[in-house]
């Protein structure tokens, strides 16, 4: 039971860190250019990371299930974070 809590805390920490760094990057890009250009950059980064993550995940899945699948899951989740940030910023 303690391992589950530890893993959940680690995942939450890295998720919060990712959201914070993405927000700071958005603020920096918004400062130097328009908001639309900053959001378009996040859309491009998100789609690119999702495509790379899916390709790695499919390629590594041929080896079977194991920890090496993180090589595909990590860029996939980072791309999803960029895409969610783009969608949330577009609505405001």
C-alpha positions in Angstrom: 0.0 0.0 0.0 2.9 2.4 0.8 4.3 1.8 -2.7 1.1 3.0 -4.3 1.0 6.2 -2.3 4.7 6.8 -3.1 4.1 6.3 -6.9 1.1 8.6 -6.8 3.0 11.3 -5.1 5.8 11.1 -7.6 3.4 11.2 -10.5 1.6 14.3 -9.0 5.0 16.0 -8.4 6.1 15.6 -12.0 2.7 16.6 -13.3 2.7 19.8 -11.2 6.3 20.5 -12.3 5.3 20.0 -16.0 2.3 22.3 -15.7 4.4 25.0 -13.9 7.2 24.9 -16.5 4.7 25.0 -19.4 2.9 28.0 -17.8 6.2 29.8 -17.4 7.2 29.1 -21.0 3.8 30.4 -22.1 4.2 33.6 -20.1 7.7 34.1 -21.6 6.5 33.6 -25.1 3.5 35.9 -24.6 5.8 38.6 -23.3 7.9 38.5 -26.5 5.2 37.8 -29.0 1.4 37.8 -29.3 -0.7 35.3 -27.4 -1.9 33.6 -30.6 1.7 32.9 -31.7 2.5 31.5 -28.3 -0.5 29.2 -28.4 0.3 28.1 -31.9 3.7 27.0 -30.7 2.1 24.9 -28.0 -0.2 23.3 -30.6 2.8 22.4 -32.8 4.8 21.1 -29.9 1.9 19.0 -28.6 1.1 17.4 -31.9 4.8 16.7 -32.5 5.3 15.1 -29.1 2.2 13.0 -29.4 3.3 11.7 -32.8 6.8 10.8 -31.5 5.4 9.2 -28.4 3.0 7.0 -30.3 5.7 6.0 -32.7 8.0 5.0 -29.9 5.2 3.3 -28.0 4.3 1.2 -31.0 7.9 0.4 -31.8 8.8 -0.5 -28.2 5.6 -2.6 -27.7 7.0 -5.1 -30.1 9.6 -6.0 -27.4 6.7 -6.8 -25.0 5.4 -5.2 -21.9 8.0 -3.7 -19.6 9.6 -0.5 -18.2 11.0 0.3 -21.7 7.5 1.5 -22.7 8.1 4.6 -20.6 10.2 5.8 -23.6 7.0 6.1 -25.5 4.6 7.1 -22.7 6.7 10.1 -21.5 6.6 12.1 -24.8 3.0 11.0 -25.3 2.0 12.6 -21.9 4.1 15.7 -22.4 2.4 16.2 -25.8 -1.0 15.8 -24.2 0.0 18.4 -21.6 0.9 20.9 -24.3 -2.3 20.1 -26.2 -4.4 20.6 -23.1 -2.6 23.9 -22.3 -3.3 25.0 -25.9 -7.0 24.2 -25.6 -7.4 25.9 -22.2 -5.5 29.0 -23.4 -7.6 29.2 -26.6 -10.9 29.4 -24.8 -9.9 32.3 -22.5 
